[in-house]
Amino acid sequence: MDNKEIFNVFFREKPAMMLVNLKNAKANTYASSLAKQIDCTYSHVVKILQEMEKEGLINFDKQGRLKLLTLTKKGQDIADHIDNIRLML
């Protein structure tokens, strides 16, 4: 995926808020709970999360039948910047 495509992924509301919600999560976060938090369908969330995983921004940590979502260092940095921009607006 080239830079323009990944840029377009993050400067849409839902993907940006997914990263911010993961950054600010107080408890374990799963795709289903993230979908509820951002008012999005589960399948759409999973599709975006798979793109984020390919870019090295999140990890899926399998725990039994569930996959726990965690931000990588790169994902954390990007989420921090998005959250800062959101707060400035």
Beta strands, then each sheet from edge to edge (+ up, - down):
strand 1: 58-63
strand 2: 66-71
sheet 1: 1+ 2-
end
